[in-house]
């Protein structure tokens, strides 16, 4: 990656112990650390953590782990004498850039989940992510993936990279409440059903929710578990207009 030095540096155990952790990175998992300790004991250290020297956190320069915090924690626990570490050669001027680099590294490694990206971006006061977090708390019946689909007008990649854009938030609130009303009539909460409902509702300028609820009460067994979103959308259209 262009922002990393091409060759790693050897860092001694005493220096590893002084490395700092970012509070917006995902929390240390004891289980994850134990797995890495077992791996190191069996096959050694297979990759190096990524370190950055920056002052954007406290105003004073210090060394931080930008990627590989579990690996460093495991190495310290095992008292590994030294470790090869990669350093960010770019001069970081903003906290947003730190989070962006961490996100890019975790997109590549596929180690972060949606909640990790959300936590990282909202922790530096990105307004769209703070709104999304509020909605996730309010409508806790939905997964973070569901909430992103309902409120966002950008895709997964943009969400991960800090480029999330929200659509009509009030419309999103209405859709969430509508789905909460509808789920008991269609076999329970389902991400696939939600996707089908979104496909259908976005094609309809006029929608009477009470009418839909009344119609669905007469078609309780019309939907099947795991039904494809396209099929759900077609059935909703049939029910509403029948």
RAGI-V454480 format. One record per helix or strand of 2 or more residues. SS is the DSSP state (A for helix, B for strand). FROM is the first residue (numbers start at 1). LEN is the number of residues. Records with the same first field share a line. If there is no record, write none. Layout:
# RAGI-V454480
SS: FROM-LEN  FROM-LEN
This chain:
# RAGI-V454480
B: 9-4  20-2  50-5  62-6  82-7
A: 13-4  30-14  69-9  95-15  114-9  127-12  144-8  156-5  169-15  191-11  209-8  229-13
